[in-house]
Amino acid sequence: MCKLFINADPELWLSSTRSLRIDGMVTSVRLENCFWAILEEVAQRDDMNVPQMITRLYHESIDAGHDLGNFTSFLRVCATRYLALQMSGDIPRSPRVPLRELDADGILAKERSKDLH
């Protein structure tokens, strides 16, 4: 089992920092390359680049009343949640299907009903 992880491309766990501007403020985000690759796929699905998507996530999270004290962790969770939703079949694996076209409320309701059982 461990060979699958240990012998993977070491570039995946190397981290890199990207600077972006949110509301006129320059901020830096440091993530492992594996997470950057996932976030790039997520952004491309809705015809955005990564800085645009991160800015949108930031604004929508603030609007929802979330405390984003650890924004980098939030982005890691977004990336892993994207993969988990693909594995469950809630997000089609084809990157040609935009995320904005999915029934987010339906997916969230389905998750909540699973949690109750």
Secondary structure as UniProt FT lines:
FT   HELIX           3..6
FT   HELIX           10..12
FT   STRAND          15..22
FT   TURN            23..24
FT   STRAND          25..32
FT   HELIX           33..45
FT   TURN            46..47
FT   HELIX           50..63
FT   TURN            64..65
FT   TURN            69..70
FT   HELIX           71..87
FT   TURN            88..89
FT   TURN            95..96
FT   HELIX           99..101
FT   HELIX           104..116
//
